[in-house]
């Protein structure tokens, strides 16, 4: 009887090698082929700190490009920049270069027309050959009556159709004060240019998205909403103003100084902007509470 010798250790080794090879292929396949329905992860958007947003805002001031306006939207993590038609591609490149590593924080939007001060409340006030609009009538603790209007208006004349300039701040701010020569004519209301008036009982701060109205001597009454706060506007050679309310309410030259309000609340004084009341535009307003505090007066 012939006995055949077997070698179980060789067979076992071969089986182990096969298992190892198979396992290796399975692992390689798992790496190369994503599971059904899986997608590659998108990179997380860059987040900018408060300091970075502040630096980006400062960069715009350093670039000093006339026709640019901006405000910081902390919720959106952006510095929202609006540029008028005079701002070129080279100007935009200058802004981005100045912002450096924070250039990604800039959200740049373009608007038609040119940012300019509106030289020309509601109703007209004049000095020499210039016309502006009265914002709100105010009084001090002694009951002396004044008209609150834009500072770039009071800068151009000391003698007005309604009285005499006693305070003016522009650029930086855009508010001015004219003492009424006829105190009895100081009406605490705003003209709606339809024969009626809006009572104004106090002043307040604007909020983004708020519905507002603007009254001015060139275009009368128009409405819209607040789109940004604490905006900085570069009027080029005329200077930079800060802390402005940005809106989509139209305005034109001569509406300067006019009243921005919501219901019975005074909000702003028309500073400037671009566009017109045929095609629309962007307009900026000096907040009223700041001006009241500067002169120690209150709404009549």
DRENMI-45126 format. One record per atom (N, C-alpha, C): residue in one letter; x negated, y, z. Coordinates in pm, whole numbers, plus 50000, padded with zeros to 5 digits. Last residue first. Example, Ala and Ser with C-alpha at 12.3 -4.5 7.8 and 13.67 -1.06 7.14 Angstrom:
S487154977550708;S486334989450714;S487105000350787;A486814943150780;A487704955050780;A486804967050780;
//
This chain:
X539026201051637;X540146209151687;X541406200451697;X536346180851749;X537396183051651;X538516191151713;X533656198151921;X534636187251907;X535676191051803;X530116203851980;X531476207951944;X532376195751933;X527306202751993;X528106203852116;X529506208852089;X525716198151777;X526156211851799;X527006213651926;X525186170751795;X524066180051772;X524456194351805;X527716159351818;X526806158751933;X525676168951919;X528676163751558;X529376169551673;X528456170151795;X526856148051411;X526906162551392;X527586169451510;X527526122351501;X526166127451518;X526146142651508;X530256119651418;X529896119851560;X528496125351587;X530116119751124;X530586131451199;X530156131151347;X527536108450906;X528496105351013;X528846117651096;X527426118350574;X526826120950704;X527866117450811;X527796095550304;X528396105150397;X527586106150526;X527666087949953;X527106087050087;X527646098450174;X528976067749687;X528876080449757;X528446078249901;X529026055049362;X528586052649499;X528426066149567;X531866052649136;X530476054749172;X530186050949316;X534146059248858;X533776054348990;X532316056849020;X535006070848625;X534436057348616;X534076051248751;X536196093848727;X536776087248610;X536306072748602;X534806105248929;X536106099648962;X536876094648841;X531366093648899;X532406103948900;X533746097348928;X527856088348982;X529126085048919;X530096096648924;X526396090749313;X526326089949167;X527696086449112;X525766113349585;X525926100049529;X525776100349378;X526316130949900;X525996129949758;X526216115849708;X527936138350138;X526556142450115;X526236142449966;X530826145650315;X530296141550185;X528896147250163;X530946134450643;X530886146350559;X530216142250428;X533136111350830;X531926116050764;X532106128850686;X535396106751008;X534266097450998;X533006103750942;X538186113551208;X537136119251124;X535936109951126;X541286097551224;X539906097551271;X538936103151168;X543836092551149;X543606104851225;X542166106351270;X542936075050864;X544046078950949;X543746092151017;X539736081650823;X540616069950821;X541746072850918;X537656102750613;X538456099650732;X539236086850712;X535546127850509;X535796113450499;X536516109550627;X535716160350372;X536066151350481;X536236136850438;X532896177550212;X534286173750233;X534476162250330;X530306181750150;X530756186650280;X532166182450314;X530986182649802;X530026182249912;X530576188450040;X532506185949583;X533136178449693;X532226177949816;X530736197549415;X531766206249469;X532536199449581;X530306169049209;X529786181749260;X530916191249300;X532436141549326;X531756149249222;X531216162149283;X533196107249414;X533106121549446;X532346128349333;X534746075849511;X534156085049415;X534086099349470;X533806051049738;X534736061949710;X534066071849615;X532286030949831;X532596030349687;X533646040849651;X529686041950063;X531036038050024;X531156036449873;X527626044450350;X527706041950205;X529086036650171;X526626068450578;X527676058650550;X527726056850398;X523176073750680;X524386076750603;X525366065150598;X520676074750803;X521856072250885;X523176074650814;X518886101550631;X519006088550697;X520336087250770;X517506115850334;X518426116450447;X518616102350502;X514806132350177;X515416119650219;X516346122150337;X514516156849906;X514286150950037;X515076138150063;X514376167849656;X515226174549754;X515106168549894;X512866150749498;X512236163049547;X513056170249654;X514906123449595;X513736128049521;X513136140549580;X516776115349773;X517226124649670;X516046130349590;X517236085649911;X516116093649863;X516606102249747;X518936075850195;X519086080050056;X517906089050019;X519736049150404;X518776059650376;X518856062850228;X522556039450601;X521846039650473;X520866051350468;X524216031250810;X522826034950838;X521966034750711;X526246007350628;X526016017150734;X524526019750750;X528436000150347;X527195998750424;X527056009850526;X530966003450242;X530185991950197;X528895989950275;X534236013350303;X532856014550349;X532106001950308;X536476020250027;X536056013350148;X534586015750179;X538906043849916;X538046032449890;X537676025850020;X540376073549761;X540186063449864;X539286052149821;X540746109249729;X540446096049674;X540156086349788;X541946141549660;X541956130149750;X541676117149676;X539926164549478;X541076162049563;X540916149849652;X537716171649330;X538516160149283;X539696156649373;X536786195649449;X536686193249305;X537666182649259;X537136196349726;X537726207049646;X537596205249496;X538156165149886;X537176174949841;X537756184549740;X538506137750100;X539146149650046;X538086159850009;X538746102950115;X537856114450107;X538576125950039;X539496074550322;X539866084450222;X538886096050228;X539036038650375;X538816052850406;X539346061650293;X538896007450531;X539546015650428;X539466030250469;X535915989650613;X537005998550655;X537576006250537;X533675975850545;X534955970450502;X536135979350536;X531895985650831;X531835979750697;X533165973050664;X533046015150997;X532686000951001;X532735995350859;X532286047051153;X532806038751045;X532366024351064;X533166061651464;X532146055351379;X532816046751273;X535116092251499;X534716078651532;X533656073551436;X537006119851635;X535976114351546;X535596100451592;X540456131751634;X539156128851694;X538206123151591;X542716138451495;X542756139751641;X541406136951708;X544076152751220;X542846146651268;X542766149051418;X546756149150994;X546316153451127;X545046145751165;X546756156950661;X546536146150755;X546046152150887;X549326173350463;X548066173250536;X547996161350631;X550696181050132;X550766176450271;X549356175750332;X550286187949874;X551186196549951;X551306192450096;X548396171849790;X549736169049735;X550776177449808;X545916172649914;X546066177549777;X547356173349710;X545566168450175;X545706156350093;X545966159849947;X543466185350402;X544376186250288;X544366173050211;X543456179250747;X542746177650620;X543766177750507;X543706200851044;X544136190350954;X543246189650830;X543206222751201;X542646209951243;X543016198251153;X542256253351062;X543296243151070;X542656229751104;X541506284951119;X540886271751135;X541956261251163;X542546309751122;X542706302350998;X542146288151007;X541856321851356;X543246317451343;X543476309051218;X539236330951318;X539486318551394;X540896313151378;X537676343551076;X539096344351114;X539456331451186;X535116335851052;X535326350251072;X536786352951110;X533726306651196;X534866312851127;X534946327851158;X530456296151142;X531396302151237;X532486309651161;X529416265351021;X529776279050981;X530776284551082;X526906241351020;X528006247351096;X528186261851051;X525966209550870;X525796223750895;X527046229450960;X524136179850783;X525276186650844;X524936201250871;X522386156750720;X523086164950622;X524336170850685;X518936149050811;X520386148150831;X521056155850717;X516746149050618;X516756141550743;X518186138450779;X516686183250481;X516976168750479;X516816162450617;X519106197850699;X518896190250576;X517486193250528;X521136214950898;X520146204250908;X520146195850781;X522156245151047;X521976237650923;X520886227350940;X524226270851184;X523436258851203;X523336251151074;X525686292251111;X525016293251241;X524186280851271;X526926311250844;X526176299250883;X525476301551017;X530066327750871;X528606328550867;X527956315650915;X533076325850669;X532316330150786;X530816329650762;X534376319150438;X535126317450563;X534356322350686;X532646323350232;X533986328950218;X534776328050348;X529446329650392;X530416321550321;X531776328450316;X526076335650421;X527386342150422;X528346334550333;X523876320250380;X524206323650519;X525596329850531;X523116292550169;X523746305550190;X524076307950336;X521936267950151;X521836276650034;X522486290250055;X522376252650378;X520996256750347;X520936267550238;X524996245350369;X524656256750455;X523226261450433;X524616223050191;X525436234650154;X525026246750237;X523136205350326;X522546210250201;X523376221650144;X524856199650538;X523706208050561;X523066213250433;X528426200750495;X527136194750464;X525986204750486;X530366211950783;X530216208350642;X528836202350620;X532676225251005;X531596215550991;X531556211250845;X533466256951117;X533706247151011;X532476238251001;X534616267951442;X533586266151339;X534096256351233;X535656288951711;X535996280251599;X534896280151492;X535366287852061;X534936294151936;X535106284351821;X535926276552305;X537036278152213;X536686285252084;X533906270252467;X534486283452489;X535656286052395;X532996246052372;X533676246352501;X534366259552531;X533766248752016;X532896245952130;X533686247152259;X535456231451746;X535316242351841;X534376238451953;X536126226151392;X535716221951526;X535646234051617;X537346212651091;X537266224251180;X537046219351322;X535476194050852;X536446194250962;X536246207051043;X534526203350575;X534736189850628;X535836189750733;X534986222350283;X535006221950429;X535256207650474;X532816220650004;X534116217750065;X533966217550217;X531266245349791;X531266232649862;X532676230349916;X529796264349533;X531026260149600;X530816246749667;X527876293649444;X527996279449478;X529296276649552;X527256319749400;X527856312649289;X528066297849317;X527926330149725;X527306333949598;X528026326949484;X529776304449855;X528726314049887;X528016317349758;X532916289749958;X531966294649858;X530936304049918;X534976261449998;X534276272550062;X533176276849965;X538056243949940;X536826250249892;X536306261049986;X539216216850155;X539386228850076;X538056235950048;X538096192450286;X539006192850180;X538886205350099;X536006194150423;X537076191150416;X538046187550324;X528936223149528;X530046230149460;X531166234449552;X526786199549531;X526926213649564;X528166219049493;X526006169649621;X527186175449560;X527366189949606;X522846157049527;X523646163849628;X524836170149556;X522676126549341;X522416140749357;X523296146249467;X521806098649160;X522086103549294;X521726118349299;X523306093548843;X522136097848919;X522546102749056;X524766065148664;X524636078948706;X523376081648786;X525506032048795;X525406042048689;X525226056048748;X523396011048999;X524646018048976;X524426028548867;X522045979149095;X521955991449015;X523345997548997;X520535963749377;X521715965649294;X521575978849218;X518485940849540;X518525953049460;X519735953149367;X517545931349841;X518625928149747;X518885940749667;X514575921249992;X515265932049920;X516325926549826;X513125900850090;X514215905750176;X515045916550107;X511045896449923;X512195887449912;X513365891749997;X509105913850012;X509875917649893;X511115908849876;X507375909050216;X508775910550253;X509655914450135;X504845909550115;X505405896450147;X506865897050189;X505515940549964;X504585929349980;X505275916250009;X506625965449940;X507235956250038;X506355944050061;X505125975749734;X505005982149866;X505555972949974;X506055959649529;X504645958949566;X504445964749706;X508705968149516;X508415954349554;X506955952749597;X508315994949432;X509025991849557;X508655977849607;X507035990949187;X506365998549293;X506975995449430;X509035978249046;X507795971049072;X507015977649185;X510825999349030;X511205987349104;X509975979149140;X509346016348866;X509716020749001;X510076008649088;X509256001148634;X507996004148702;X508266008748845;X511906001748563;X511335988948601;X510015991048676;X513276032548713;X512746024148605;X512266010648657;X515996051348800;X514966042448854;X514546032348748;X518126064748700;X516806070648677;X515676061648724;X520496052748777;X520026050348640;X518636056048612;X519846042049122;X520616048449015;X519936046448880;X520056014049342;X519246023449263;X520086029249151;X520336001349662;X521106005849545;X520266016149472;X519515974049863;X519005985849792;X519905988849672;X519655959450169;X520445961450047;X520045974649983;X517745936950314;X517775951450300;X518445953950165;X519185908350483;X518705915450364;X518615930450390;X520765891050636;X519315889550639;X518675896250517;X523415894250670;X523005887750544;X521505885750537;X523285907150916;X524055894850904;X523655887050780;X521865930350865;X521265919950949;X521985906650936;X521265949550622;X522405940950654;X521845929150733;X520065981950603;X519765968350647;X521045961050684;X520106001950304;X520485999550444;X520205984950476;X519186027250061;X519146013850120;X519636013750263;X518586041249738;X519216042149869;X519276028349929;X516866059649491;X517046047049564;X517686050049699;X516276083449378;X517336075749314;X517546062149377;X512736084049407;X513986091449400;X515046083449325;X510816064749602;X511356064849466;X512696072149468;X508896059449817;X509486072749787;X509916073849641;X507366040149939;X507386040449793;X507946053649742;X508036045050205;X506656047450160;X506586048350008;X510686036850204;X510366050850235;X508966054350185;X510296010150149;X511056018350055;X510796033150078;X508946002150379;X508256001650250;X508976010050145;X510886002950574;X509826013150577;X509066013650444;X512265979950498;X512935992950491;X511906004250489;X510345960850557;X510825962050419;X511505975550398;X510135964350833;X508965967150749;X509385969150602;X512665955550907;X512275969250936;X511095973450849;X512465929050833;X513475937350768;X513145952250789;X510465921151011;X510215920450867;X511205929150790;X511755924551257;X510555932451228;X510255932651079;X513725905651240;X514125919651248;X512945928751215;X512615881150993;X512815886151130;X513265900751125;X514105862250744;X513285873850776;X513635878850916;X513875830450593;X514505838950692;X513555850250726;X514295814850283;X513395821950372;X514195830850466;X516275784850265;X516005798650228;X515115805550331;X514785752350234;X515585761650313;X515255775950272;X514855733849930;X514095741050032;X514995751050104;X517015705249908;X516615718349859;X515845725549968;X516305670349873;X516645681549962;X516145694749903;X517615651049608;X516445656849674;X516865668849756;X520335628749681;X519735639649606;X518545645049682;X522055597449643;X521155606149718;X520575616749628;X523525579949490;X524195591949539;X523285601349613;X521755551149591;X522775556549502;X523435568649567;X518445558049711;X519745551549724;X520755558549636;X515665561549485;X516505565949596;X517825558649596;X512945542349408;X514325544449367;X515165548849486;X510415540249526;X510555546249394;X511975549849358;X510815527849773;X510175540949769;X510465547849636;X511935503749701;X512685512449790;X512115526649788;X509915492449551;X511155496349484;X511945506049570;X508075487049752;X507735496549648;X508985501549578;X509505467749893;X509145480349959;X508835490949857;X509655447649705;X510885453449757;X510605466849822;X506975441449674;X507725446849562;X509005453749609;X506395430749931;X505715442749884;X506445449249768;X507985408149934;X508265418850028;X507625431849984;X506635393149741;X508025397149720;X508375408849810;X504165389649869;X504245396649741;X505635401849717;X504965375050097;X504275387850112;X504375396049985;X506015352049985;X506865360650067;X506255374550078;X503715341549866;X504865345249784;X505785354749859;X502105336250089;X501655346049991;X502815350849904;X503655316850216;X503435329550286;X503015340450187;X503405296150031;X504725301950059;X504585315550127;X500695290650053;X501225295549925;X502575302249947;X500595281450316;X499855293750281;X500395299750152;X502055258250289;X502525268850378;X501855282250341;X500385243150124;X501745246650080;X502285258250160;X498175240350292;X498045247450165;X499425252150113;X499185225550504;X498665239050533;X498495247150405;X499875200550400;X500935210050435;X500395224050458;X498845179750199;X498125191150262;X499135202250293;X498955143450210;X499525156750178;X498735167450250;X497825113650070;X497605123850174;X498215137150125;X499485083550019;X499085096449958;X498985106950066;X498505050550043;X499015062050120;X498505074750054;X499445020949905;X498615032849890;X499285044249962;X499134988250000;X500005000050000;X499105012250000;
//
